[in-house]
Amino acid sequence: MRSTRCVLFLAAGLLTGAQSLLAHHALAAQYDLNRSVTVTGTVTKVEWANPHVRLYLDTNRSGATDVMHWKLELASPNLLYLSGLKIDSLRRGDHVTVSAHPARDGSNLGYAETIGHSPR
């Protein structure tokens, strides 16, 4: 009886862990790690949530009047915090320059590598 209960708990734990692994993605599947783009714009929103922090920017293309909306994925909140970036380091209205790996599908999505920051 006791060993059956242990096996059930172990199986439930493995299934729960497998589900979270399936939900996560490999960076190379979504982003072109051989290319880099530079995006300069104004922060419109920052979401501190697992598994990755998300940074939203509005930017104008050179010579264009239309606004482009960018969504940039950063590392995990814990890793960013340990690297010195705090939850209030980036705020709405801040001007930033981000070096990122672009999305493979050509959308305005990227995985941020570095962030140059100019607070309001």
C-alpha positions in Angstrom: 0.0 0.0 0.0 2.7 2.4 1.0 4.9 1.7 -2.1 1.8 2.1 -4.4 1.2 5.6 -2.9 4.9 6.5 -3.4 4.7 5.4 -7.0 1.5 7.4 -7.6 3.0 10.6 -6.1 6.2 10.1 -8.2 4.2 9.5 -11.4 2.1 12.6 -10.7 5.2 14.7 -10.1 6.8 13.5 -13.3 3.7 14.3 -15.3 3.5 17.7 -13.8 7.1 18.4 -14.6 6.7 17.1 -18.2 3.8 19.4 -18.8 5.8 22.5 -17.9 8.7 21.3 -20.1 6.4 20.9 -23.1 5.1 24.5 -22.5 8.5 26.0 -22.8 10.3 26.5 -26.1 13.8 26.4 -27.4 15.2 29.9 -28.3 16.5 28.6 -31.7 13.1 27.4 -32.7 11.5 30.9 -32.5 14.5 33.3 -32.9 17.3 33.5 -35.4 20.3 33.3 -33.1 22.7 34.0 -36.1 21.2 37.5 -36.7 20.9 40.5 -34.6 18.7 43.6 -34.8 18.8 46.9 -33.0 15.5 48.4 -31.9 15.3 51.9 -30.4 12.0 53.1 -28.9 9.8 54.0 -26.0 8.8 51.5 -23.4 5.0 51.0 -23.4 4.8 48.0 -21.0 7.0 45.6 -19.0 5.6 42.3 -17.8 7.6 40.6 -15.0 6.4 37.0 -15.1 7.8 33.6 -15.5 9.2 32.1 -17.6 10.4 35.3 -19.3 10.1 39.0 -18.7 8.5 40.8 -21.7 9.3 44.3 -22.8 7.0 46.2 -25.2 8.3 49.1 -27.3 6.9 51.6 -29.7 9.4 52.7 -32.4 9.4 54.7 -35.6 11.2 53.4 -38.6 13.7 55.8 -40.0 11.8 58.3 -42.2 8.4 56.8 -41.5 5.5 58.2 -39.6 3.9 54.9 -38.6 4.6 53.4 -35.2 5.9 49.9 -35.0 5.1 47.8 -31.9 7.8 45.5 -30.7 7.6 42.7 -28.2 10.9 41.6 -26.8 11.5 38.6 -24.6 14.1 38.8 -21.9 15.6 36.2 -19.5 13.7 35.0 -16.5 12.8 37.5 -13.7 15.1 35.7 -11.3 18.1 35.8 -13.7 17.5 39.5 -14.5 17.2 40.4 -10.8 20.5 38.6 -10.1 22.1 40.5 -13.0 21.1 43.8 -11.4 17.9 44.6 -13.3 15.0 45.4 -10.9 11.3 45.4 -11.4 11.3 49.2 -11.6 14.5 49.6 -13.7 12.4 49.9 -16.9 9.3 52.1 -16.8 6.7 53.2 -19.3 8.1 56.2 -21.2 11.7 55.2 -20.9 13.8 55.4 -24.1 15.8 52.2 -24.7 18.0 50.7 -27.4 17.8 46.9 -27.5 20.0 44.5 -29.3 18.0 41.3 -30.0 17.8 38.2 -32.0 14.8 38.6 -34.4 11.9 36.2 -34.8 12.3 33.7 -37.6 8.8 34.6 -38.9 9.7 38.2 -39.6 7.3 39.6 -37.0 8.3 42.5 -34.6 9.3 40.0 -32.0 12.8 39.4 -30.6 14.9 37.9 -27.8 16.8 40.7 -26.1 20.5 40.4 -25.5 21.4 43.9 -24.3 19.4 46.9 -23.3 20.7 50.5 -23.3 18.5 52.6 -21.1 17.8 56.3 -20.9 15.2 57.0 -18.1 12.6 59.7 -18.7 
